[in-house]
Amino acid sequence: MPLISLNQVPPAEVEALLDDAFGTDRHQRTAYLLRKGMPVVDHLSFGIVEDGQCIGSIQCWPIAANSTHILLVGPVAVAPAWQNRGLGHQLMNAMLAAILPDDPPMVMIGDPEYYGRFGFDAEGTSQWSLPGPWEPRRLLLRNPNHMALPVQATLGPRR
């Protein structure tokens, strides 16, 4: 299915997809606190539209580990009726292919069993803290250029 820039999808459609995929209480999750007030990173955020409806999306956000710039990946959302058809893989691969040479390392809160295939793991994040609850094994980092990152850090919106 063709991907489009997420900025071409009406925000209400993206919100409806996220409600459908994650529930209407999703705004209380730690990932939302990490990116609060930040704009989406357009060149790394994509949508999949089928028959005029947004059925998949991926978003990336500028955040920081202390004062070090990083990017937060997520949510990666696929409408329940469209899950298990490879759309999540398609979204992740499109985002990774769009990374620019000067883009910073990426973090996400997710299942290492799934996101490990995209180069994310929990190595280097064990002494990082977040503004809400999280499971340390699910705080995943992708740093293919081995950029120097703080050993101890508090993650939050980039200021």
C-alpha positions as CSV (number, residue, x, y, z in Angstrom):
1,M,0.0,0.0,0.0
2,P,1.3,3.5,-0.8
3,L,2.7,5.6,2.0
4,I,2.1,9.4,2.1
5,S,3.6,12.1,4.3
6,L,1.5,12.2,7.5
7,N,1.1,16.0,7.0
8,Q,-1.2,15.1,4.0
9,V,-3.6,13.2,6.3
10,P,-6.2,15.3,8.2
11,P,-5.2,15.4,11.9
12,A,-8.7,14.2,12.9
13,E,-8.2,11.0,10.8
14,V,-4.9,10.3,12.6
15,E,-6.5,10.9,16.0
16,A,-9.3,8.5,15.1
17,L,-6.8,5.8,14.1
18,L,-4.8,6.3,17.3
19,D,-8.0,6.1,19.4
20,D,-9.0,2.9,17.5
21,A,-5.5,1.3,17.9
22,F,-4.6,2.4,21.4
23,G,-7.8,3.6,23.1
24,T,-9.1,7.1,24.1
25,D,-7.1,7.1,27.3
26,R,-3.8,7.0,25.4
27,H,-2.9,10.6,26.3
28,Q,-2.0,9.5,29.8
29,R,0.8,7.3,28.6
30,T,4.5,8.1,29.2
31,A,5.2,8.5,25.5
32,Y,2.8,11.4,25.4
33,L,4.5,13.1,28.3
34,L,7.9,12.7,26.6
35,R,6.8,14.7,23.5
36,K,4.3,17.1,25.1
37,G,4.2,20.4,23.2
38,M,6.6,19.2,20.5
39,P,5.8,19.3,16.7
40,V,5.9,16.1,14.7
41,V,9.0,15.6,12.6
42,D,7.5,15.7,9.1
43,H,10.2,13.9,7.1
44,L,10.0,10.9,9.4
45,S,6.2,10.6,9.8
46,F,4.0,8.7,7.4
47,G,0.5,7.5,6.9
48,I,-1.3,4.8,4.9
49,V,-4.7,5.7,3.5
50,E,-7.0,3.1,2.0
51,D,-10.4,4.1,0.6
52,G,-10.1,7.5,2.1
53,Q,-9.4,6.3,5.6
54,C,-6.1,6.4,7.5
55,I,-5.4,2.8,8.4
56,G,-1.7,3.2,9.5
57,S,0.6,5.9,10.8
58,I,4.1,6.4,12.3
59,Q,5.2,9.6,14.0
60,C,8.5,10.9,15.2
61,W,9.1,13.7,17.7
62,P,12.0,15.8,18.8
63,I,12.9,15.1,22.5
64,A,16.1,15.2,24.6
65,A,18.1,13.0,26.9
66,N,19.2,15.8,29.3
67,S,20.3,18.3,26.7
68,T,21.3,15.8,24.0
69,H,18.9,15.8,21.0
70,I,17.2,12.5,20.2
71,L,14.1,11.5,18.4
72,L,11.1,9.6,19.8
73,V,9.6,7.1,17.4
74,G,5.9,6.4,17.9
75,P,3.2,5.8,18.0
76,V,3.3,3.2,15.3
77,A,-0.4,2.5,14.7
78,V,-2.3,0.2,12.5
79,A,-6.1,-0.1,12.5
80,P,-7.1,-3.3,14.2
81,A,-8.9,-4.6,11.1
82,W,-5.6,-4.1,9.1
83,Q,-3.1,-5.6,11.6
84,N,-0.9,-8.6,10.8
85,R,-0.6,-7.6,7.1
86,G,2.9,-6.1,7.3
87,L,1.8,-2.5,7.5
88,G,3.8,-1.9,10.7
89,H,6.9,-3.2,8.9
90,Q,6.1,-1.0,6.0
91,L,5.8,2.1,8.2
92,M,9.0,1.4,10.1
93,N,11.0,0.7,7.0
94,A,9.8,3.9,5.4
95,M,10.7,5.9,8.5
96,L,14.2,4.4,8.6
97,A,14.7,5.0,4.9
98,A,13.9,8.7,5.4
99,I,16.5,9.3,8.1
100,L,18.8,12.1,7.2
101,P,22.6,11.9,7.9
102,D,22.3,14.6,10.6
103,D,19.2,13.1,12.4
104,P,20.0,12.2,16.0
105,P,19.6,8.7,17.5
106,M,16.1,7.4,18.1
107,V,14.3,6.0,21.1
108,M,11.0,4.3,21.5
109,I,8.9,2.5,24.0
110,G,8.1,-0.8,22.5
111,D,8.5,-4.6,22.5
112,P,12.2,-5.5,21.8
113,E,11.0,-8.8,20.2
114,Y,9.4,-6.8,17.4
115,Y,11.5,-3.6,17.2
116,G,14.8,-5.4,17.5
117,R,14.6,-6.3,13.8
118,F,14.8,-2.6,13.0
119,G,17.9,-2.0,15.1
120,F,16.3,-1.0,18.4
121,D,17.5,-2.4,21.7
122,A,17.6,-1.5,25.4
123,E,21.4,-1.3,25.5
124,G,22.5,2.1,26.8
125,T,19.1,3.1,28.3
126,S,19.2,1.3,31.7
127,Q,20.1,4.5,33.6
128,W,17.6,6.8,31.8
129,S,14.4,8.0,33.4
130,L,11.1,9.0,31.9
131,P,8.3,11.3,33.2
132,G,6.0,8.4,33.8
133,P,5.8,4.6,34.2
134,W,7.7,2.4,31.8
135,E,9.3,-1.0,31.7
136,P,13.1,-0.6,31.4
137,R,13.4,-3.5,28.9
138,R,10.9,-1.6,26.6
139,L,12.9,1.7,26.4
140,L,14.7,1.0,23.2
141,L,17.5,2.9,21.5
142,R,18.7,3.0,17.8
143,N,22.1,4.7,17.5
144,P,23.7,3.2,14.4
145,N,26.4,6.0,14.3
146,H,27.3,5.4,17.9
147,M,26.8,9.0,18.9
148,A,28.0,9.8,22.4
149,L,24.9,9.8,24.7
150,P,24.6,10.4,28.4
151,V,24.9,7.3,30.6
152,Q,22.4,8.8,33.0
153,A,19.6,11.0,31.5
154,T,16.1,12.2,32.0
155,L,14.1,12.1,28.8
156,G,11.6,14.8,27.9
157,P,10.5,17.3,25.4
158,R,13.3,19.1,23.6
159,R,13.6,22.7,24.8
